Amino acid sequence: MTNLAIGRMDLPDEQGWLALNGSTVMDGLVDSQYQFQPSDEQITQENVLLRLRGSAAQLRTWLDRLEQFQLQPCDLFLRIWSDDHNSYGHAHIHKISLETQPGHLPSHERGSLQLKLSFLRETLFFGEEKPLPLRNSSGGGQTSGLTISNHDDSTIGHDNWFGVDNADLQLLYPALTRFQFENNFNGADLDDFWVGSLPCGLGNTRPTLNLEAENGIGGTVVSNSQASAGKYCQYRWSGSGWQTLSSWVLGPLEVSQLTGGTVLPLLRFFNTPSSSSLQLRIAINVMGKLVFEGPACYHRSGKGFSSLEPLGLPLGQLPLEDFACHHQLVLQAKQTDVGEHLLELDDLLLLPQHGFVQYHALGGLACGSKLVEDQITGKSWSWLEGMEFKSHSRAGTGLELLPTIQQHYWCFQTGSDGKATIDRTLSVRAWYRQQWRLP
C-alpha cells in the first residue's frame, strides 16, 4: 500500500504529519483512495477520497485536523514513499480544500463520513537531503567545508569559485539545494556579497571570468603582493569626457558558454577611488566595431569596488550552431573633477547570473558566523552558537543545481570597511535533494 501523508517538515519526527493510509493512521479511517495525477506542468491538481467511520470524537478529530490544513496551507507538503528511490518524496502544496459528499449531515449522525481532499501541488517530488561534494583547484569531494578566496590566480587554492560534478549525481531534474557560507576571515565583518552560477555542458571547461587588470590593453602595471596575481594597473587621464581605460577580449568559448543568461561586472580597486563624481561603464566591440555602450554607473563613494549593470552575452539572439565570435569588453570612466584623474584597478569579475543571489548587509556577518541559503523555503538566515538572526537581505533567482555535466559558482565578497580585499575567505558547504516526477 502507498504510504501517503500530508503535513509540515519543520516539526520533529512524525508530529507534523497526518497519515492518510498505512498502519499509523488515526482511528476512524476505513480507507482512502489517492487519485495520482502526474503532469508535465509545474503544478498538478489531485484528490484523496477518505471514508471514515467511528465515534463522534474520532470523526471530529479528523475534521478538525483537515480543516486546520485548509485554514493554514503555508509550508504544507504531500509525502509519499518511493520504493525506487528508497526514500520519502515530498511535494509542496500550494492550495488545499476539504469537500463533503451529498448526505453529509445524516451520515455524520450515523457515525460515518465520505470526504474529498483536493489540493494543488508541485509536480516534482524531492527526496532526502544529501551532502553535495564541492571542488576547486585545492581538491575535490569536499563536504565538510571548502575554503574559497576573494580572488582567482595561478596559486593552488586561490579561487573565488567552486564546482560540482553533476554527472556523478545522476540528476534527471534540477536538484534543490541548501548552501552554508561561513565567514572564516579574521578581519572586517562580511558585508555585501554575491554568488552566481553557470552550468557547463559536455566538453566545456570552466570559462575564464576573472579578468586581471594587468592582462588588459591599457594602463601602467604595478607590482604589489596585496593585488590579485601580484599586480594591478594605474590609469591616469584628464578632462570631463568619457575615457577608455582598458579592454579585454573574451574568446569564442567563453562568450558561447554565457548564452542564456547575464553576467554582473564587479570591479575591484586596489586603492579606493577618491572622487565622488566617478562614473563607469562597459562598452563592447564585436568584429572590431562598437556595438554596445552600457549605462553609466556612479561609483559609491568610499567603496573599494563597483558593480555595473548586467550584460547579456553574446550580444543578440544567436543560434550558436557554431561558436560565437569574440567580444572585446572596454572599460570606460568619466570624472568631472578638475585636474588629473587616477584609477587603480586590480581586476574585473564577470559574475554569472544563470543562478544568482545578492546578499545586502543589514548588520554584517562576523567571523565564525554562518549564512544559510535554503531553496526549499526560499529563505536565507544567519546563525551563531545556536541562535538565528538576519544579517543580510536577499535578492535573486536562487542557487539551483541543474542536471548538466558540471556547474560552477563564483563569489565576490566585500567587508564592512568598504573594501573587497583579496585575502577575504569563506568556507562553503552544500546539500542537495534530488527531484523526480514519478515515485
Secondary structure in CASP SS format (residue, H / E / C, confidence):
PFRMAT SS
TARGET T0000
AUTHOR 0000-0000-0000
METHOD secondary structure of the structure
MODEL  1
M C 1.00
T C 1.00
N C 1.00
L E 1.00
A E 1.00
I E 1.00
G E 1.00
R C 1.00
M C 1.00
D C 1.00
L C 1.00
P C 1.00
D C 1.00
E C 1.00
Q C 1.00
G C 1.00
W E 1.00
L E 1.00
A E 1.00
L C 1.00
N C 1.00
G C 1.00
S C 1.00
T C 1.00
V C 1.00
M C 1.00
D C 1.00
G C 1.00
L E 1.00
V E 1.00
D E 1.00
S E 1.00
Q E 1.00
Y E 1.00
Q E 1.00
F C 1.00
Q C 1.00
P C 1.00
S C 1.00
D C 1.00
E C 1.00
Q C 1.00
I E 1.00
T E 1.00
Q E 1.00
E E 1.00
N E 1.00
V E 1.00
L E 1.00
L E 1.00
R E 1.00
L E 1.00
R E 1.00
G C 1.00
S C 1.00
A H 1.00
A H 1.00
Q H 1.00
L H 1.00
R H 1.00
T H 1.00
W H 1.00
L H 1.00
D H 1.00
R H 1.00
L H 1.00
E H 1.00
Q H 1.00
F H 1.00
Q H 1.00
L H 1.00
Q C 1.00
P C 1.00
C C 1.00
D C 1.00
L E 1.00
F E 1.00
L E 1.00
R E 1.00
I E 1.00
W E 1.00
S E 1.00
D C 1.00
D C 1.00
H C 1.00
N C 1.00
S E 1.00
Y E 1.00
G E 1.00
H E 1.00
A E 1.00
H E 1.00
I E 1.00
H E 1.00
K E 1.00
I E 1.00
S E 1.00
L E 1.00
E E 1.00
T E 1.00
Q C 1.00
P C 1.00
G C 1.00
H H 1.00
L H 1.00
P H 1.00
S H 1.00
H H 1.00
E H 1.00
R C 1.00
G C 1.00
S E 1.00
L E 1.00
Q E 1.00
L E 1.00
K E 1.00
L E 1.00
S E 1.00
F E 1.00
L E 1.00
R E 1.00
E E 1.00
T C 1.00
L C 1.00
F E 1.00
F E 1.00
G C 1.00
E C 1.00
E C 1.00
K E 1.00
P E 1.00
L C 1.00
P C 1.00
L E 1.00
R E 1.00
N E 1.00
S C 1.00
S C 1.00
G E 1.00
G E 1.00
G E 1.00
Q E 1.00
T C 1.00
S C 1.00
G C 1.00
L E 1.00
T E 1.00
I E 1.00
S E 1.00
N C 1.00
H C 1.00
D C 1.00
D C 1.00
S C 1.00
T C 1.00
I C 1.00
G C 1.00
H C 1.00
D C 1.00
N C 1.00
W E 1.00
F E 1.00
G E 1.00
V E 1.00
D C 1.00
N H 1.00
A H 1.00
D H 1.00
L H 1.00
Q C 1.00
L C 1.00
L C 1.00
Y C 1.00
P C 1.00
A E 1.00
L E 1.00
T E 1.00
R E 1.00
F E 1.00
Q E 1.00
F E 1.00
E E 1.00
N E 1.00
N C 1.00
F C 1.00
N C 1.00
G C 1.00
A C 1.00
D C 1.00
L E 1.00
D E 1.00
D E 1.00
F E 1.00
W E 1.00
V E 1.00
G E 1.00
S E 1.00
L E 1.00
P E 1.00
C E 1.00
G C 1.00
L C 1.00
G C 1.00
N C 1.00
T C 1.00
R C 1.00
P C 1.00
T C 1.00
L C 1.00
N E 1.00
L E 1.00
E E 1.00
A H 1.00
E H 1.00
N H 1.00
G C 1.00
I C 1.00
G C 1.00
G C 1.00
T E 1.00
V E 1.00
V E 1.00
S E 1.00
N C 1.00
S C 1.00
Q C 1.00
A C 1.00
S H 1.00
A H 1.00
G H 1.00
K E 1.00
Y E 1.00
C E 1.00
Q E 1.00
Y E 1.00
R E 1.00
W E 1.00
S E 1.00
G C 1.00
S C 1.00
G C 1.00
W C 1.00
Q E 1.00
T E 1.00
L E 1.00
S E 1.00
S E 1.00
W E 1.00
V E 1.00
L E 1.00
G C 1.00
P H 1.00
L H 1.00
E H 1.00
V H 1.00
S H 1.00
Q H 1.00
L C 1.00
T C 1.00
G C 1.00
G C 1.00
T E 1.00
V E 1.00
L E 1.00
P E 1.00
L E 1.00
L E 1.00
R E 1.00
F E 1.00
F C 1.00
N C 1.00
T C 1.00
P C 1.00
S C 1.00
S C 1.00
S C 1.00
S C 1.00
L C 1.00
Q E 1.00
L E 1.00
R E 1.00
I E 1.00
A E 1.00
I E 1.00
N E 1.00
V E 1.00
M C 1.00
G C 1.00
K E 1.00
L E 1.00
V E 1.00
F E 1.00
E E 1.00
G C 1.00
P C 1.00
A C 1.00
C E 1.00
Y E 1.00
H C 1.00
R C 1.00
S C 1.00
G C 1.00
K C 1.00
G C 1.00
F E 1.00
S E 1.00
S E 1.00
L C 1.00
E C 1.00
P C 1.00
L E 1.00
G E 1.00
L C 1.00
P C 1.00
L C 1.00
G C 1.00
Q C 1.00
L C 1.00
P C 1.00
L C 1.00
E C 1.00
D C 1.00
F C 1.00
A C 1.00
C C 1.00
H C 1.00
H E 1.00
Q E 1.00
L E 1.00
V E 1.00
L E 1.00
Q E 1.00
A E 1.00
K E 1.00
Q C 1.00
T C 1.00
D C 1.00
V C 1.00
G C 1.00
E E 1.00
H E 1.00
L E 1.00
L E 1.00
E E 1.00
L E 1.00
D E 1.00
D E 1.00
L E 1.00
L E 1.00
L E 1.00
L E 1.00
P E 1.00
Q C 1.00
H C 1.00
G E 1.00
F E 1.00
V E 1.00
Q E 1.00
Y E 1.00
H E 1.00
A E 1.00
L C 1.00
G C 1.00
G C 1.00
L E 1.00
A C 1.00
C C 1.00
G C 1.00
S C 1.00
K E 1.00
L E 1.00
V E 1.00
E E 1.00
D E 1.00
Q C 1.00
I C 1.00
T C 1.00
G C 1.00
K E 1.00
S E 1.00
W E 1.00
S E 1.00
W E 1.00
L E 1.00
E C 1.00
G C 1.00
M E 1.00
E E 1.00
F E 1.00
K C 1.00
S C 1.00
H E 1.00
S E 1.00
R E 1.00
A E 1.00
G E 1.00
T E 1.00
G E 1.00
L C 1.00
E C 1.00
L E 1.00
L C 1.00
P C 1.00
T C 1.00
I C 1.00
Q E 1.00
Q E 1.00
H E 1.00
Y E 1.00
W E 1.00
C E 1.00
F E 1.00
Q E 1.00
T E 1.00
G E 1.00
S C 1.00
D C 1.00
G C 1.00
K C 1.00
A C 1.00
T C 1.00
I C 1.00
D C 1.00
R C 1.00
T E 1.00
L E 1.00
S E 1.00
V E 1.00
R E 1.00
A E 1.00
W E 1.00
Y E 1.00
R E 1.00
Q C 1.00
Q E 1.00
W E 1.00
R C 1.00
L C 1.00
P C 1.00
END
